Amino acid sequence: MSANLDGPRLDPLSGEAPRQLVILCHGYGADGNDLIGLGSQWQALLPHAAFVSPHAPERCGMSPVGYQWFPITRLDPDEYWSGVRAAGPLLDAFIDDELEAVGLDESALALVGFSQGTMMCLHVGLRRSIAPAAILGFSGALAGPDALTGEIRCRPPVMMIHGDMDEVIPVQALSNATQALAAADVGVQWHVSEGIGHGIDGAGLSLGGEFLRTAFASAKA
């Protein structure tokens, strides 16, 4: 495994060797413990999946107990773009190491992100040489949308979920992302959770889990 990244894990509910791997990337100022609970919620749907939620590589300057994939001083698309490019190689290497450790290939991989973690999953996942089975992003954004068409290397199915009352990353980011993904010929689904701020509601959790289940089944077929 990567010497730089690690975090909480869940073994498959089945008790057998993993047949799928779900990597969960948390948001700014949180840590891996913030998202590993998604795995607990999805284990019944994905009983053969292993889940890992790495802590981001840097301590967060705005949160003494949290981590960041990259620093943010303001909601600035240029900072998002420079940030994902700087942190991307670390996540990319972590993905390689985790797949090797469980003996799986990309067809058994899903990347799930929240907020800043969504930016990371989209940036890295769409630039890998072999497509993962799925990318699922909550309350996030697509960094550097203008660069995507020239840099994209694979086109996994993507789902974006966002609250319409998000006060951190406005829901317009979902529209911007889905338009750019569609323009790059990525199959993208989306859902807006009504009355939800910067978080995940029950409907989003359910839709996301079903999206992963379907994507894994399609990748295996």
C-alpha positions as a Python dict, from the first residue, in 0.01 Angstrom:
ca = {
    (1, 'M'): (0, 0, 0),
    (2, 'S'): (102, 361, -51),
    (3, 'A'): (322, 493, 228),
    (4, 'N'): (147, 826, 201),
    (5, 'L'): (-220, 733, 230),
    (6, 'D'): (-416, 499, 451),
    (7, 'G'): (-737, 502, 651),
    (8, 'P'): (-1024, 297, 792),
    (9, 'R'): (-1136, -16, 613),
    (10, 'L'): (-1427, -256, 593),
    (11, 'D'): (-1387, -615, 482),
    (12, 'P'): (-1658, -772, 265),
    (13, 'L'): (-1977, -857, 450),
    (14, 'S'): (-1967, -1198, 282),
    (15, 'G'): (-1656, -1294, 477),
    (16, 'E'): (-1493, -1398, 151),
    (17, 'A'): (-1208, -1244, -46),
    (18, 'P'): (-1308, -911, -205),
    (19, 'R'): (-1464, -918, -549),
    (20, 'Q'): (-1499, -539, -565),
    (21, 'L'): (-1310, -247, -415),
    (22, 'V'): (-1471, 84, -323),
    (23, 'I'): (-1236, 374, -245),
    (24, 'L'): (-1402, 662, -58),
    (25, 'C'): (-1243, 1008, -69),
    (26, 'H'): (-1352, 1251, 202),
    (27, 'G'): (-1396, 1626, 185),
    (28, 'Y'): (-1194, 1922, 304),
    (29, 'G'): (-1129, 1928, 678),
    (30, 'A'): (-1257, 1575, 742),
    (31, 'D'): (-1079, 1239, 745),
    (32, 'G'): (-1136, 883, 631),
    (33, 'N'): (-1366, 811, 923),
    (34, 'D'): (-1612, 1062, 779),
    (35, 'L'): (-1695, 844, 478),
    (36, 'I'): (-1626, 486, 584),
    (37, 'G'): (-1980, 481, 724),
    (38, 'L'): (-2109, 487, 366),
    (39, 'G'): (-1955, 145, 330),
    (40, 'S'): (-2152, 21, 628),
    (41, 'Q'): (-2471, 152, 468),
    (42, 'W'): (-2395, -18, 135),
    (43, 'Q'): (-2264, -353, 255),
    (44, 'A'): (-2600, -525, 216),
    (45, 'L'): (-2612, -413, -148),
    (46, 'L'): (-2245, -490, -207),
    (47, 'P'): (-2167, -788, 18),
    (48, 'H'): (-1854, -882, -176),
    (49, 'A'): (-1698, -533, -172),
    (50, 'A'): (-1410, -414, 40),
    (51, 'F'): (-1417, -47, 140),
    (52, 'V'): (-1126, 182, 220),
    (53, 'S'): (-1144, 553, 307),
    (54, 'P'): (-795, 705, 309),
    (55, 'H'): (-707, 1015, 504),
    (56, 'A'): (-604, 1291, 261),
    (57, 'P'): (-230, 1364, 252),
    (58, 'E'): (-218, 1700, 430),
    (59, 'R'): (-332, 1826, 766),
    (60, 'C'): (-600, 2090, 715),
    (61, 'G'): (-504, 2440, 821),
    (62, 'M'): (-869, 2524, 895),
    (63, 'S'): (-937, 2209, 1099),
    (64, 'P'): (-689, 2087, 1361),
    (65, 'V'): (-825, 1733, 1350),
    (66, 'G'): (-896, 1710, 976),
    (67, 'Y'): (-713, 1661, 648),
    (68, 'Q'): (-719, 1813, 301),
    (69, 'W'): (-638, 1685, -43),
    (70, 'F'): (-524, 2037, -122),
    (71, 'P'): (-552, 2379, 44),
    (72, 'I'): (-846, 2607, -28),
    (73, 'T'): (-845, 2975, 57),
    (74, 'R'): (-1165, 3058, -129),
    (75, 'L'): (-1412, 2897, -368),
    (76, 'D'): (-1187, 2947, -667),
    (77, 'P'): (-1191, 2716, -973),
    (78, 'D'): (-821, 2790, -1031),
    (79, 'E'): (-740, 2656, -683),
    (80, 'Y'): (-946, 2345, -751),
    (81, 'W'): (-755, 2283, -1072),
    (82, 'S'): (-407, 2336, -930),
    (83, 'G'): (-505, 2131, -624),
    (84, 'V'): (-627, 1820, -804),
    (85, 'R'): (-322, 1821, -1030),
    (86, 'A'): (-89, 1836, -730),
    (87, 'A'): (-267, 1570, -523),
    (88, 'G'): (-375, 1348, -812),
    (89, 'P'): (-58, 1135, -835),
    (90, 'L'): (-88, 1034, -469),
    (91, 'L'): (-444, 910, -511),
    (92, 'D'): (-356, 743, -840),
    (93, 'A'): (-71, 551, -675),
    (94, 'F'): (-294, 457, -383),
    (95, 'I'): (-552, 312, -622),
    (96, 'D'): (-284, 102, -794),
    (97, 'D'): (-153, -28, -462),
    (98, 'E'): (-498, -113, -328),
    (99, 'L'): (-599, -300, -644),
    (100, 'E'): (-276, -498, -633),
    (101, 'A'): (-323, -579, -265),
    (102, 'V'): (-666, -735, -322),
    (103, 'G'): (-581, -887, -659),
    (104, 'L'): (-847, -701, -856),
    (105, 'D'): (-848, -495, -1174),
    (106, 'E'): (-1024, -172, -1262),
    (107, 'S'): (-1346, -346, -1364),
    (108, 'A'): (-1396, -417, -993),
    (109, 'L'): (-1313, -63, -875),
    (110, 'A'): (-1545, 220, -778),
    (111, 'L'): (-1435, 568, -670),
    (112, 'V'): (-1667, 760, -438),
    (113, 'G'): (-1605, 1116, -328),
    (114, 'F'): (-1760, 1387, -117),
    (115, 'S'): (-1695, 1758, -189),
    (116, 'Q'): (-1321, 1797, -241),
    (117, 'G'): (-1301, 1418, -260),
    (118, 'T'): (-1541, 1426, -555),
    (119, 'M'): (-1303, 1661, -736),
    (120, 'M'): (-1022, 1414, -673),
    (121, 'C'): (-1217, 1109, -789),
    (122, 'L'): (-1326, 1275, -1111),
    (123, 'H'): (-982, 1412, -1188),
    (124, 'V'): (-794, 1089, -1127),
    (125, 'G'): (-1061, 841, -1234),
    (126, 'L'): (-1114, 994, -1578),
    (127, 'R'): (-740, 1001, -1649),
    (128, 'R'): (-656, 640, -1570),
    (129, 'S'): (-556, 420, -1861),
    (130, 'I'): (-830, 167, -1778),
    (131, 'A'): (-1174, 279, -1666),
    (132, 'P'): (-1300, 198, -1318),
    (133, 'A'): (-1645, 44, -1296),
    (134, 'A'): (-1794, 369, -1164),
    (135, 'I'): (-1733, 713, -1019),
    (136, 'L'): (-1986, 849, -770),
    (137, 'G'): (-1961, 1209, -650),
    (138, 'F'): (-2154, 1379, -371),
    (139, 'S'): (-2167, 1759, -322),
    (140, 'G'): (-1866, 1820, -544),
    (141, 'A'): (-1744, 1977, -864),
    (142, 'L'): (-1542, 1898, -1174),
    (143, 'A'): (-1210, 2081, -1156),
    (144, 'G'): (-1068, 2210, -1484),
    (145, 'P'): (-1365, 2126, -1706),
    (146, 'D'): (-1207, 2296, -2008),
    (147, 'A'): (-910, 2057, -1991),
    (148, 'L'): (-1115, 1739, -1973),
    (149, 'T'): (-1170, 1676, -2342),
    (150, 'G'): (-796, 1690, -2412),
    (151, 'E'): (-689, 1481, -2110),
    (152, 'I'): (-961, 1219, -2061),
    (153, 'R'): (-834, 862, -2102),
    (154, 'C'): (-1136, 655, -2004),
    (155, 'R'): (-1510, 696, -1974),
    (156, 'P'): (-1660, 513, -1678),
    (157, 'P'): (-2022, 572, -1580),
    (158, 'V'): (-2053, 869, -1344),
    (159, 'M'): (-2325, 975, -1102),
    (160, 'M'): (-2334, 1320, -940),
    (161, 'I'): (-2557, 1393, -639),
    (162, 'H'): (-2597, 1739, -485),
    (163, 'G'): (-2821, 1921, -239),
    (164, 'D'): (-3013, 2218, -376),
    (165, 'M'): (-2941, 2414, -57),
    (166, 'D'): (-2565, 2350, -54),
    (167, 'E'): (-2402, 2654, 102),
    (168, 'V'): (-2042, 2536, 45),
    (169, 'I'): (-2041, 2425, -318),
    (170, 'P'): (-2355, 2561, -486),
    (171, 'V'): (-2572, 2316, -675),
    (172, 'Q'): (-2477, 2494, -1000),
    (173, 'A'): (-2154, 2295, -977),
    (174, 'L'): (-2354, 1980, -1052),
    (175, 'S'): (-2494, 2132, -1370),
    (176, 'N'): (-2151, 2256, -1477),
    (177, 'A'): (-1997, 1915, -1416),
    (178, 'T'): (-2263, 1711, -1591),
    (179, 'Q'): (-2251, 1937, -1897),
    (180, 'A'): (-1873, 1906, -1922),
    (181, 'L'): (-1883, 1530, -1870),
    (182, 'A'): (-2151, 1486, -2135),
    (183, 'A'): (-1948, 1700, -2376),
    (184, 'A'): (-1657, 1460, -2320),
    (185, 'D'): (-1885, 1164, -2402),
    (186, 'V'): (-1900, 1039, -2045),
    (187, 'G'): (-2224, 868, -1948),
    (188, 'V'): (-2341, 1070, -1651),
    (189, 'Q'): (-2645, 1050, -1424),
    (190, 'W'): (-2741, 1312, -1168),
    (191, 'H'): (-2975, 1377, -880),
    (192, 'V'): (-3060, 1692, -684),
    (193, 'S'): (-3167, 1635, -323),
    (194, 'E'): (-3430, 1891, -232),
    (195, 'G'): (-3381, 2086, 90),
    (196, 'I'): (-3035, 1939, 151),
    (197, 'G'): (-2724, 2143, 217),
    (198, 'H'): (-2363, 2024, 202),
    (199, 'G'): (-2436, 1665, 292),
    (200, 'I'): (-2593, 1336, 189),
    (201, 'D'): (-2957, 1248, 251),
    (202, 'G'): (-3125, 908, 251),
    (203, 'A'): (-3235, 936, -111),
    (204, 'G'): (-2884, 1020, -225),
    (205, 'L'): (-2740, 736, -22),
    (206, 'S'): (-2987, 490, -172),
    (207, 'L'): (-2941, 611, -530),
    (208, 'G'): (-2565, 606, -495),
    (209, 'G'): (-2558, 252, -360),
    (210, 'E'): (-2785, 124, -635),
    (211, 'F'): (-2571, 302, -895),
    (212, 'L'): (-2262, 119, -766),
    (213, 'R'): (-2440, -217, -758),
    (214, 'T'): (-2559, -176, -1117),
    (215, 'A'): (-2220, -52, -1238),
    (216, 'F'): (-2038, -347, -1086),
    (217, 'A'): (-2287, -590, -1238),
    (218, 'S'): (-2249, -426, -1581),
    (219, 'A'): (-1869, -430, -1560),
    (220, 'K'): (-1872, -801, -1477),
    (221, 'A'): (-2111, -892, -1759),
}
